[in-house]
Amino acid sequence: MKAGALELGQASIGSAPRRGVNKGVSILDFILRLVALIGTLGSAIAMGTTDETLPFFTQFIRFKAQYDDLPTFTFFVIANAIVSAYLVLSLPLSIFHIVRSGARNSRMILIFFDTAMLALLTAGASAASAIVYLAHKGNARANWLAICQQFNSFCERISGSLIGSFGGIVVFILLILLSALAISRR
Amino acid sequence: MKAGALELGQASIGSAPRRGVNKGVSILDFILRLVALIGTLGSAIAMGTTDETLPFFTQFIRFKAQYDDLPTFTFFVIANAIVSAYLVLSLPLSIFHIVRSGARNSRMILIFFDTAMLALLTAGASAASAIVYLAHKGNARANWLAICQQFNSFCERISGSLIGSFGGIVVFILLILLSALAISRR
């Protein structure tokens, strides 16, 4: 609370229009966090509930595909879940920034964690994309066959669940920029 | 130049110790960029020169593995090359920041591009990691066999070339933090 009071004191030195801009930036920050949360949570749920059982089976084998057959997709779900949890936890701080638009130290903390989460989300999304690409196209040189010919709806689902993550990456880049802008305008 | 003069004018309002800290931050920024450059350039070269021809061959087939047999590795090389080129181009700006440690707008530009390059580098490195993992372990459910049993030195090379990229990711996170710190201390 002491730090908050100090920050408020510093902010009052700045001119009124600047504080208005910072308030606008903080509100945009809050909205973007909600958008990113919808994207990453949607991705985690869409991928995490993916499984397909083929309508034909032999005496011994039942053809079934689940997201956790491929460890990369498990990582994708975990990464998206962690980023979603972080976004929920960062919302109160974002509201705090709307109220005290001159805050500096808490914005630095947000920049650090936003950057780390951007890296985590990008890692999960692009690793999953590499495997989805392989599932669609296969690779003749390595003798890996495309599995999408058999598991059609499974492939559509895993491809679609990437969208939310990539949307989240774009939003995180914007969030880092906005925080830097707010700090520089203080 | 006008903006530079303006920034210098603003900086002179700040106290001397603060400017000293910012100079230190700028020098550290320059050194970290060199470290990241070595990492990403090394990764691009190590991956881009990877090929292995097995010592045995039949009448029709010669067993050969090259990095561009897998499109993901081509992306990895391109991503690392782009990031290396960006790092070289950002060095003059980094030197400018050592001289004029109060600069603000140019630091904002650096934060934006650093964040974009962090995302690009992470995407390349983690997509390549997903494929390297598959090459080592294979996947029984998708019937993808591990190719590392045949192409041993190929696999060692592609695994090793990831290291520089992941080092670069860590350095980029530090660079973004340092720039934010320099802006907030202005």
Interface residues (C-beta under 8 A of the other chain):
Chain A: A65 D69 L70 P71 T72 R104 R107 M108 I111 F112 T115 A116 L118 A119 T122 A123 G124 A125 S126 A127 A128 S129 A130 I131 Y133 L134 A135 N139 R141 A142 N143 W144 L145 I147 I169 I173 I176 L177 S179 A180 L181 I183 S184 R186
Chain B: A65 D69 L70 P71 T72 R104 R107 M108 I111 F112 T115 A116 L118 A119 T122 A123 G124 A125 S126 A127 A128 S129 A130 I131 Y133 L134 A135 N139 R141 A142 N143 W144 L145 I147 I169 I173 I176 L177 S179 A180 L181 I183 S184 R186
